[in-house]
Amino acid sequence: MSTTQPTLRLRRDVVQALREVRDLESDKALAEAMGVNQSSVSRVLRGLSQPGPRFIAGLCTALEQPMNMLFVVDEGRAA
């Protein structure tokens, strides 16, 4: 029997548009604004790792947006 685990999915289109508006187009600039390292930003943006609480809080702060504007809950992932 398979169960599904909800995960957060980054709304990449929204994040990209907000990065352009805030002049945070490079991963380095975004990472500095978030207070995290550049490799973490790169891994999450490429879908190689899930964002943790620090990443989520930093992204919301850097882009001045609530979490629900930047992320959506994806219910369909099998565990």
N, C-alpha and C positions, 0 to 999 in steps of 0.2 A: 504494500500500500504506500503510495507516495503522498507526501504532504507538501504544501507550498509555504514558503517563507517570504513574507513581504520584505522588500528592499527599497532603499531610496534610489531614485534615478535622477541624475542631474539633467536639468532642462538646458541642454547645451546651446540651443538657439537663443534663449533668453540671456544666458550668461554671456555669450559672445556679443550680443547687442549692447548689454550694459558695460562690458569691458571697453568697447569702442567709445561709448559715451563718456566714460570715466578716465579715458586715456590709460588703460591698464591692459594694453593689447599683448605685451610680452608676458610669458609665464613668470619671469623674474619680477617684473613690476607688480603683478598680481600677488605673488607670494609675499613680497615685502609688505604690501598693503594688508595682507591677511595675517601676517606674523607667523608664517609657516615656511618650510624650505621649498625650494623650487621643484625638487624631485617629487615631493608629495603632490603638488599642483599638477605636474605633468602626468603622473600615474592616474590620478582621479579623472582628469580631463580626457585621457585616452581610454578610460574604462578598465584599466588594469587593476584598480583597487577601489574599495568602497570608501566613501568619505567618513571620517570619524567626527566626533563632537567638536573637536577643536577646528577641524577643517570647515565644517558647516557654519560654526559661529564666525570664523574668520571671513568666509565668503559673504555671509549676510552683512557683516560689518563693512567690508571693503566695497561692496556693491550697493550698500544702503538699501537693502531689500529684506522683507520677511522670508523666512524659510520656504513657505508655500509658493513663493514666486520663483524660487531657484531650483526646487526639488519637487518631485512627485512620487508618491508611494506606488511601487510596482508590485502588485499582488501575485503575479503569475510565475514566480521563479520556484522551480521544484527543488526540494531539499535532498 
